[in-house]
Every structure is written in C-alpha cells, then in structure tokens.
Amino acid sequence: MVTYEKKDWMKTPVELPELPWAKDALEPVISKETIDFHYGKHHNAYVEKTKELIAGTELEDKSLEEIKLVAKADPEKKVLYNNAAQVWNHSFYWKCLCPAGESTMPEELKEILIRDFGSVEEFKKQLVAAGMGQFGSGWAWVVLEDGKLSIDKTPNAEEPWTDTRSPVLTLDVWEHAYYLDFQNRRQAYLEEVLEKIVNWEYMLRNIKKYS
C-alpha cells in the first residue's frame, strides 16, 4: 500500500466542486453542452456514488485522497476506488483548463519543458501521443518525479500517484470529454486543448508545490 504524510493537499472533500470558470468559457474548444454532460452528469454521478459507498463506513468522514488510498489497496473496494479516483481526476482536470484567450505559458515553465523534453513542441507532441496511445478510456498525465517531468497515461479511473510521483497536469481522454465536440477525432481535441485552453500557470504552481 502506498502511504503519504497527511498534508494540506490531502483534504479534498467528497463533493462536486465549483468550476473555476463559466460553463461556456472553454468555447469554441469545449462547448457548454459538453460541460453540462461531463461535469453536471458524469462528474456528479461519481460524487454521488462515492458518497453512497462510504455511507455508514469508517471512510464516511475521510478526505477524497484518504478514501482513494484505502480503496486502491483493497481489491474488494475496486468500485469505490473507481468512483473516488474519478472524482479526484475530474476535479484536477477542470483546474488544468482555463478560458479561451487566457492560456499563456510562463517563461519559467517553457524553460522547464525545454530542460526535460528538449522543446515545448516536443513536450506537446509526447503528451498528445500519450493521449492517443491510451486504448479506450483513460487519462494522459504530466508527472513530476525527482525534480523532473515526464509523460504518463492511465486507463479508466487509474491515476499516477505514488510516494515519489506527483501529477502536475492531466488531459481527459474518456469519450465523454470530447465526443460531442470532436466525435472520434481525439487527436484534434488534444491538440486544440493544448494550444488554446490549458492553464499553464496552474501546472507551474503544481511543479513548484511538489518540487
């Protein structure tokens, strides 16, 4: 079982968080209709199912991170893990995005990406490739380990946390994240998101937090 020292970031409540922007703020890349379904239906359903599964148990008053850790270590709690992890993954994903027109990469982050990937373009290429290489539903991640960034991908609700690896950015490649706007063009969705609506400031803050 992976264990963590309890820190401030491990206090996420089991609830549907407020979006950090208006539902139409990501247009024309991601439509309000997609957000209505993705956030209002899918994300909310994961929250409600998690609450249902922990009701009356020793996990009822625990944080989302604590629930994930316990459930991940117990095969009998796989359904709980899937739902709790999806709550966390989605809550993180929304913060990785920002309104169209506000996505500006800080020079400090550019320097980090050049250091670890050779160029910003190569970084984006590898992240898109991870999203395309994830067969079926899942996530593409940028993770920090030992002070260096790398790209990862996970299926379904899985996330890349370990005691040495911390995610600093994610892109959702479940079909419900893009199908209303892009149909089967997953690559176009990934490229448009990276070029127009990624919250690079948030990614940089995460790098600094976990360094």
C-alpha positions, 0 to 999 in steps of 0.5 A: 500500500502506498502511504503519504504524510497527511498534508494540506493537499490531502483534504479534498472533500467528497463533493462536486466542486465549483468550476473555476470558470463559466460553463461556456468559457472553454468555447469554441474548444469545449462547448457548454453542452459538453460541460453540462454532460461531463461535469453536471452528469458524469462528474456528479454521478461519481460524487454521488456514488462515492458518497453512497459507498462510504455511507455508514463506513469508517471512510464516511468522514475521510478526505477524497485522497484518504478514501482513494488510498484505502480503496486502491489497496483493497481489491474488494473496494475496486468500485469505490476506488473507481468512483473516488479516483474519478472524482479526484481526476475530474476535479484536477482536470477542470483546474488544468483548463482555463478560458479561451484567450487566457492560456499563456505559458510562463517563461519559467515553465517553457524553460522547464519543458525545454530542460526535460523534453528538449522543446515545448513542441516536443513536450506537446507532441509526447503528451498528445501521443500519450493521449492517443496511445491510451486504448479506450478510456483513460487519462494522459498525465504530466508527472513530476518525479525527482525534480523532473517531468515526464509523460504518463497515461492511465486507463479508466479511473487509474491515476499516477500517484505514488510516494515519489510521483506527483501529477502536475497536469492531466488531459481527459481522454474518456469519450465523454470529454470530447465526443460531442465536440470532436466525435472520434477525432481525439487527436484534434481535441488534444491538440486544440486543448493544448494550444488554446485552453490549458492553464499553464500557470496552474501546472507551474504552481503544481511543479513548484508545490511538489518540487 
